[in-house]
């Protein structure tokens, strides 16, 4: 019998949204995700994917959690191209891409409920080292 610990095989970010149909449309048309799964009549849950990133949306009336309190960091290979694409599609960009001393270049967008998505990539700059 193996002594290896059990393996975690994946994860899904679940955003609570106030109007799931509006959110599905936003993630599809503005952020470029494809709808891969929808559940409920009326619709109460959806999964959307773009490349290797999956996001799940849960209708607020199905949970006690409040909409708009979610956040995710999405790692990309060209942050400036993603920014240009999403801005052209009408995404609510909070700030344009910039380099940070923690070794990332990133930018933030929010969905209609205020859930935040940060898109970023590593830079060649080394993160700042705290001084003693």
Secondary structure as the mmCIF struct_conf table of DSSP 4:
data_model
#
loop_
_struct_conf.conf_type_id
_struct_conf.id
_struct_conf.beg_label_comp_id
_struct_conf.beg_label_asym_id
_struct_conf.beg_label_seq_id
_struct_conf.end_label_comp_id
_struct_conf.end_label_asym_id
_struct_conf.end_label_seq_id
HELX_LH_PP_P HELX_LH_PP_P1 UNK A 4 UNK A 8
STRN STRN1 UNK A 13 UNK A 17
BEND BEND1 UNK A 18 UNK A 18
HELX_RH_AL_P HELX_RH_AL_P1 UNK A 20 UNK A 29
TURN_TY1_P TURN_TY1_P1 UNK A 30 UNK A 30
BEND BEND2 UNK A 31 UNK A 31
HELX_LH_PP_P HELX_LH_PP_P2 UNK A 33 UNK A 33
STRN STRN2 UNK A 34 UNK A 39
TURN_TY1_P TURN_TY1_P2 UNK A 40 UNK A 43
STRN STRN3 UNK A 45 UNK A 50
TURN_TY1_P TURN_TY1_P3 UNK A 51 UNK A 52
STRN STRN4 UNK A 53 UNK A 59
HELX_RH_3T_P HELX_RH_3T_P1 UNK A 60 UNK A 62
BEND BEND3 UNK A 64 UNK A 65
HELX_LH_PP_P HELX_LH_PP_P3 UNK A 66 UNK A 66
TURN_TY1_P TURN_TY1_P4 UNK A 67 UNK A 68
STRN STRN5 UNK A 71 UNK A 75
BEND BEND4 UNK A 77 UNK A 77
HELX_RH_AL_P HELX_RH_AL_P2 UNK A 79 UNK A 88
TURN_TY1_P TURN_TY1_P5 UNK A 89 UNK A 90
STRN STRN6 UNK A 92 UNK A 99
TURN_TY1_P TURN_TY1_P6 UNK A 101 UNK A 102
BEND BEND5 UNK A 103 UNK A 103
STRN STRN7 UNK A 104 UNK A 110
TURN_TY1_P TURN_TY1_P7 UNK A 112 UNK A 113
STRN STRN8 UNK A 116 UNK A 122
BEND BEND6 UNK A 124 UNK A 125
HELX_LH_PP_P HELX_LH_PP_P4 UNK A 126 UNK A 131
#
